[in-house]
Amino acid sequence: MAKTTIQSVEPNIADLANGWLKSYRLDYKLEQESLNAEIDQALNDYASKNGGVGGNRPDAKLLLRDKNLVAYPILIEYKGYKDKLVKLDSDGKIANKTAKNIPDFKNINSYAVNGAVHYANALLHYTSYTDIIAIGVTGYKDERGELHHSIGVYYVSKSNFGIGQKVDEYTDLSFLKKENFDEFIEKVKRLQLSQEEIDKLKEQREREIDASLVKLNNDIYQNEKGLGENDRVYLVAASIIATLGIPNKVAALEKSELKSSTEDGNRDGDIILRKIKAFLNEKKLPQEKKDLIVRTLANTLTTDNINKVENDESQLKRVFTKIVDDLGIYYKIGLTTDFTGKLFNEMYNWLGFSQDKLNDVVLTPFYIATLLAKLARVDKDSYVWDFATGSAGLLVASMNEMLIDAKNKIKSPEELATKSAAIKANQLLGLEILPSVYMLAILNMILMGDGSSNILNKDSLKDFDGNYGFGNTDKKFPATAFVLNPPYSAAGNGMIFVERALSMMSNGYAAIIIQNSAGSGKAVEYNKRILKHSTLLASIKMPIDLFIGKSSVQTNVYVFRVGEAHQKDDAVKFIDFSNDGYTRTNRKKASCNLKDTDRAKERYQELVDLVRFGKTKLNIFTENEYYEGTINPESGADWNQTAPIDTKPTLDDFKKTVSDYLAWEVSCLLKRQDKENDRLGK
């Protein structure tokens, strides 16, 4: 018997829904019609539903404004089968990504809502719109030929990382009518994500960033010849800055604006450079800093080779396009993550840093950076500095902690905005000597919006006097928190940076992650001098595979209270954090190389509490992993202690040993008896 094929009723669904829109007197556009140039171009540039490039065409689309004249693109996708409204993942979110964090084009193409959300992400990626309504409509005919329909309405925005949130249940599209739209938008604005949901979405997006960065860096490394390591870093920084834009002031640079002209002053590099200058001017950065950034980027952007036109396209336009296509959505949706830290780590893998033994730059994972900020007791009133700032990951983590604390404690929106601006402009300072890494730090802080004011391209050991870098150059930076992951090739495994920074502070706290040999003999003189003005509060043994793929050295985190000499009777908390709850791998094709397999988040919080409050906070950890002892301030080599093991046997130990021996004797006797019986044939 032949299998019955179910006929799609998509034309009927389209006729029904479009009829509603028409009755509401809305100016909607059908599949082939233009809505506006910006949206049309975004849909054309985005990966199509079937996995190709371009050609995205929602079945219907319109642009509506609320009472505040804020424009909301509405994208509608129709299907014609009963069960093809929406496909969700195990967390109840739109399932548009596979387990490997690549687009799931089967779902995107088959389900109405999934297709509409896919289109909405095209607008987040390539346009200035940050709030989009994605609608899916599908249906079927019953045995009597009667049409039934179902509707899915989702809010896709910068605030929910483009994943989408269901707004409500609807039986028609009348919420789009002019008299109903403001109420609908108010409902949209009331949608809330829990902190747990936000964290999960961020983790998901960050895994996607990792996959995209691998793809981008491999592509540039394999296919774009003649670009040095620094050039690649500068091209990424320049492309991102040029496409950020500032609402109502500086338009984001579009790919179509690069014409690959050979006209002097109008080459692709000239156009990108003009956009960067306009962006930096609006950011009100100090002139000296602007000049340094422009000069550094211009050295790459204006070279003849990268602007040379072949087949009507310059290498610069080709690389710019790859960067925007692969990364655009992630920095446009405003992830508060160490974006360029991830970027740098990928470049470390693909490019030349790992070949250069002098550049022992190993970036700190973001969750470790956050740990250091918490151990240094960073809050909204802290002044934080880092003497080997890398891509500014530790400062980004500290800034996030400061902003969270401000939001929790300040209830006036105006006061909160003022404080947040002060945190970014005045309460962070970082020093980085390598120019290419320095440019990544600048980019990172601009993306975080904008803490780049006092990121300095200086040698913190030779050229830094403790003053602000720009503007208030005659004023001391009043540091109260120090965070650091130093280059381990520096004197004392890097403790020279710690001594320098802490000697310039009058109070506060410090948390550093460093090769543990620094605490057991490789930095004796530095350590002894540090203890004359600072107290060692804790020594934490970190997992051996923390920097897997980059370095295999054993590291410790040392926590200090600054401004108070260490006394011989001061208690030091020695914590074995070898099991931090994470399992790490180093497989390039793995969808995730970091997995929480044993309450990792809870372990990290308990670690912070143990350092702050002591033994009363022991819960997950055992007394074998937590030990309070003392050090000799005149030694400098006794910072890595472990809980003493009691080797004296107890009565229970004796009883167990006797019991085990007797059990073994009986077992042997029974075996001999069995063999004897077998021999006698019993």
Long-range contacts (C-beta under 8 A, 24 or more apart in sequence): 6-81, 6-140, 7-80, 8-79, 8-80, 8-81, 9-80, 9-81, 9-139, 9-140, 9-141, 9-147, 10-78, 10-79, 10-80, 10-138, 11-80, 12-80, 12-139, 12-141, 12-147, 13-78, 13-79, 13-80, 13-137, 13-138, 13-139, 13-147, 13-149, 14-59, 14-60, 14-78, 16-137, 16-139, 16-147, 16-149, 17-60, 17-76, 17-78, 17-137, 17-149, 17-173, 18-60, 20-172, 20-173, 20-174, 21-60, 21-62, 21-173, 21-176, 24-173, 24-174, 24-176, 24-177, 24-178, 25-178, 26-62, 26-64, 26-176, 26-177, 27-62, 28-60, 28-61, 28-62, 29-60, 29-61, 29-62, 30-59, 30-60, 31-57, 31-58, 31-59, 31-60, 32-57, 35-61, 35-62, 35-63, 35-73, 36-63, 38-126, 38-127, 38-128, 39-63, 39-73, 39-123, 39-127, 39-129, 41-126, 41-254, 41-256, 42-122, 42-123, 42-125, 42-126, 42-127, 43-119, 43-122, 43-123, 45-122, 45-126, 45-255, 45-325, 46-118, 46-119, 46-121, 46-122, 46-125, 46-126, 47-103, 49-105, 49-108, 49-109, 49-115, 49-118, 50-105, 50-109, 51-103, 51-105, 56-118, 56-119, 56-122, 58-115, 58-116, 58-119, 62-176, 64-176, 64-181, 66-181, 66-182, 66-185, 67-182, 70-131, 70-185, 71-129, 72-129, 72-131, 72-132, 72-133, 72-185, 73-120, 73-123, 73-129, 73-132, 73-133, 74-132, 74-133, 74-135, 74-176, 75-116, 75-119, 75-120, 75-123, 75-132, 75-133, 75-134, 75-135, 76-116, 76-135, 76-136, 76-137, 77-112, 77-113, 77-115, 77-116, 77-119, 77-134, 77-135, 77-136, 77-137, 78-112, 78-136, 78-137, 78-138, 79-110, 79-111, 79-112, 79-136, 79-137, 79-138, 80-138, 80-139, 80-140, 81-138, 81-140, 82-138, 82-139, 82-140, 82-148, 84-110, 84-111, 84-112, 84-138, 85-111, 85-112, 85-113, 85-136, 85-137, 85-138, 85-150, 85-151, 85-152, 86-111, 86-112, 86-113, 86-114, 86-136, 86-152, 87-111, 87-113, 87-114, 91-200, 93-163, 93-164, 93-201, 94-154, 94-163, 94-164, 96-121, 97-204, 97-208, 99-591, 100-211, 100-591, 101-204, 101-207, 101-208, 101-210, 101-211, 101-591, 102-211, 111-136, 112-136, 112-137, 112-138, 112-152, 113-152, 113-154, 116-152, 116-154, 117-154, 117-156, 117-164, 120-154, 120-156, 120-162, 120-164, 121-156, 121-162, 121-329, 124-156, 124-157, 124-158, 124-162, 124-329, 124-332, 124-333, 125-328, 125-329, 125-332, 126-328, 128-245, 128-247, 128-252, 130-157, 130-158, 130-159, 131-155, 131-156, 131-157, 131-158, 131-159, 131-188, 132-156, 132-157, 133-167, 133-188, 134-164, 135-173, 155-188, 155-191, 158-332, 158-333, 158-334, 159-193, 160-191, 160-193, 160-201, 161-201, 161-202, 161-204, 161-205, 161-333, 161-335, 162-205, 162-329, 162-333, 163-201, 163-204, 165-191, 165-193, 167-191, 202-335, 202-336, 202-337, 205-330, 205-333, 205-335, 206-335, 206-337, 206-342, 207-591, 207-592, 208-330, 209-327, 209-330, 209-335, 209-337, 209-339, 209-342, 210-342, 210-346, 210-592, 210-593, 211-591, 212-326, 212-327, 212-330, 213-326, 213-327, 213-342, 213-343, 213-346, 214-346, 214-588, 215-326, 216-322, 216-323, 216-326, 216-327, 216-346, 217-346, 217-347, 217-349, 217-350, 217-351, 218-350, 219-322, 219-326, 220-319, 220-322, 220-350, 221-350, 221-351, 224-315, 224-318, 224-319, 226-305, 226-306, 226-315, 227-306, 227-315, 227-319, 228-352, 229-347, 229-351, 229-352, 229-353, 229-436, 230-300, 230-435, 230-436, 231-300, 231-306, 232-347, 232-351, 233-344, 233-347, 233-436, 233-437, 233-439, 233-440, 234-296, 234-297, 234-299, 234-300, 234-301, 234-436, 234-439, 235-300, 235-301, 235-316, 235-319, 235-320, 235-323, 236-323, 236-327, 236-343, 236-443, 237-297, 237-439, 237-440, 237-442, 237-443, 238-272, 238-273, 238-276, 238-297, 238-300, 238-301, 239-272, 239-319, 239-320, 239-323, 239-324, 240-323, 240-327, 240-331, 240-443, 240-447, 241-275, 241-276, 241-279, 241-280, 241-443, 241-446, 242-272, 242-275, 242-276, 242-279, 242-320, 243-324, 243-328, 244-279, 244-331, 244-332, 244-446, 244-447, 245-279, 246-279, 246-282, 246-283, 249-282, 250-275, 250-278, 250-279, 250-282, 255-317, 255-320, 255-321, 255-324, 258-314, 258-316, 258-317, 258-320, 260-309, 260-312, 260-313, 260-314, 260-317, 261-309, 262-307, 262-309, 267-302, 267-307, 267-314, 268-307, 268-314, 268-316, 268-317, 268-320, 269-298, 269-301, 269-302, 269-303, 269-306, 269-307, 269-316, 270-301, 270-302, 272-301, 272-316, 272-320, 273-297, 273-298, 273-301, 273-302, 283-446, 283-450, 285-450, 285-452, 285-453, 285-470, 286-453, 286-470, 286-471, 288-470, 289-452, 289-453, 289-470, 292-457, 293-439, 293-442, 296-435, 296-439, 297-439, 331-447, 334-449, 336-396, 336-400, 336-448, 337-366, 337-396, 338-363, 338-366, 338-369, 338-391, 338-392, 338-393, 338-396, 338-397, 338-444, 339-444, 339-447, 340-391, 340-392, 340-440, 340-441, 340-443, 340-444, 340-447, 341-366, 341-369, 341-390, 341-391, 341-392, 341-393, 341-396, 341-444, 342-366, 343-391, 343-440, 344-390, 344-391, 344-437, 344-440, 345-550, 348-550, 349-549, 349-588, 358-489, 359-434, 360-487, 360-488, 360-489, 361-390, 361-434, 361-437, 361-487, 362-485, 362-547, 362-550, 362-551, 363-390, 363-391, 363-393, 363-485, 363-550, 364-390, 364-393, 364-394, 364-485, 364-513, 365-546, 365-547, 365-594, 366-393, 366-396, 366-397, 367-604, 368-513, 368-542, 368-546, 369-393, 369-394, 369-396, 369-397, 369-398, 369-483, 370-397, 370-400, 370-401, 371-511, 371-557, 371-604, 371-607, 371-608, 372-397, 372-483, 372-484, 372-485, 372-511, 372-512, 372-513, 372-557, 373-397, 373-398, 373-400, 373-401, 373-481, 373-483, 373-511, 374-401, 374-608, 375-509, 375-511, 375-538, 375-557, 375-559, 375-608, 375-611, 376-481, 376-482, 376-483, 376-508, 376-509, 376-510, 376-511, 376-559, 377-481, 377-508, 377-509, 377-612, 378-402, 378-405, 378-481, 378-483, 379-405, 380-405, 380-406, 380-409, 380-410, 380-419, 380-423, 381-480, 382-427, 382-480, 382-481, 382-508, 383-426, 383-427, 383-428, 383-429, 383-477, 383-478, 383-479, 383-480, 383-481, 384-427, 384-428, 384-429, 384-479, 384-480, 384-481, 384-482, 384-483, 385-428, 385-429, 385-430, 385-431, 385-477, 385-479, 385-481, 385-482, 385-501, 386-429, 386-430, 386-431, 386-482, 386-483, 386-484, 387-431, 387-460, 387-461, 387-464, 387-482, 387-484, 387-486, 387-497, 387-500, 387-501, 388-431, 388-432, 388-460, 388-484, 388-485, 388-486, 388-487, 388-494, 388-497, 389-430, 389-431, 389-432, 389-441, 389-455, 390-432, 390-437, 390-440, 390-441, 390-485, 391-437, 391-440, 391-441, 391-444, 392-430, 392-432, 392-440, 392-441, 392-444, 392-445, 392-451, 392-455, 393-444, 394-483, 394-484, 394-485, 395-428, 395-430, 395-441, 395-445, 395-451, 395-455, 395-483, 396-444, 396-445, 396-448, 396-451, 397-483, 398-428, 398-481, 398-483, 399-423, 399-424, 399-428, 399-448, 399-451, 402-427, 423-451, 424-448, 424-449, 424-450, 424-451, 424-453, 425-451, 425-453, 426-453, 426-454, 428-453, 428-454, 429-454, 429-455, 429-456, 429-468, 429-469, 429-477, 429-479, 430-454, 430-455, 430-456, 431-456, 431-458, 431-459, 431-460, 431-464, 432-456, 432-457, 433-457, 433-458, 433-459, 433-460, 460-497, 460-500, 460-501, 461-496, 461-497, 461-500, 466-504, 479-504, 479-505, 479-508, 480-505, 480-507, 480-508, 480-509, 481-508, 481-509, 481-510, 482-508, 482-509, 482-510, 482-511, 482-512, 482-562, 483-510, 483-511, 483-512, 484-510, 484-511, 484-512, 484-513, 484-514, 485-512, 485-513, 485-514, 486-512, 486-514, 488-514, 488-515, 488-553, 491-523, 491-526, 492-518, 492-522, 492-523, 492-525, 492-526, 492-527, 493-517, 493-518, 493-522, 493-523, 494-518, 495-523, 495-526, 495-527, 495-530, 496-526, 498-526, 498-530, 498-558, 499-526, 499-529, 499-530, 502-530, 502-533, 502-534, 502-560, 502-562, 503-529, 503-533, 505-562, 505-563, 506-562, 506-563, 507-562, 507-563, 508-561, 508-562, 508-563, 509-537, 509-559, 509-560, 509-561, 509-562, 510-534, 510-559, 510-560, 510-562, 511-557, 511-558, 511-559, 511-560, 512-557, 512-558, 513-542, 513-555, 513-556, 513-557, 514-555, 514-556, 514-557, 514-558, 515-553, 515-554, 515-555, 515-556, 516-541, 516-553, 516-554, 516-555, 516-556, 516-640, 517-554, 518-556, 518-639, 519-556, 519-558, 519-637, 519-638, 519-639, 519-640, 520-637, 520-638, 520-639, 520-640, 521-637, 523-636, 524-635, 524-636, 524-637, 525-636, 526-636, 527-636, 527-637, 527-639, 528-633, 528-634, 528-635, 528-636, 530-560, 531-565, 531-566, 531-633, 531-636, 532-565, 532-566, 532-633, 533-562, 533-563, 533-564, 533-565, 534-560, 534-561, 534-562, 534-563, 534-564, 534-565, 534-566, 535-560, 535-561, 535-564, 535-565, 535-566, 535-567, 535-570, 536-560, 536-566, 536-570, 536-572, 536-631, 536-639, 537-561, 537-572, 537-573, 537-611, 538-572, 538-573, 538-574, 538-575, 538-610, 538-611, 539-572, 539-573, 539-574, 539-575, 539-639, 539-640, 539-641, 540-575, 540-577, 540-607, 540-611, 541-574, 541-575, 541-576, 541-577, 541-578, 541-640, 541-642, 542-577, 542-578, 542-580, 543-577, 543-578, 543-579, 543-580, 543-582, 543-584, 544-578, 545-584, 546-584, 548-584, 548-585, 548-586, 548-593, 549-586, 556-639, 556-640, 558-639, 559-611, 565-633, 566-631, 566-633, 567-633, 568-630, 568-631, 568-632, 568-633, 569-630, 570-630, 571-628, 571-629, 571-630, 572-628, 572-629, 572-630, 572-631, 572-639, 572-641, 573-610, 573-611, 573-614, 573-626, 573-627, 573-628, 574-626, 574-627, 574-628, 574-629, 574-640, 574-641, 574-642, 574-643, 575-607, 575-610, 575-611, 575-621, 575-625, 575-626, 575-627, 576-624, 576-625, 576-626, 576-642, 576-643, 577-603, 577-607, 577-625, 579-603, 580-604, 580-607
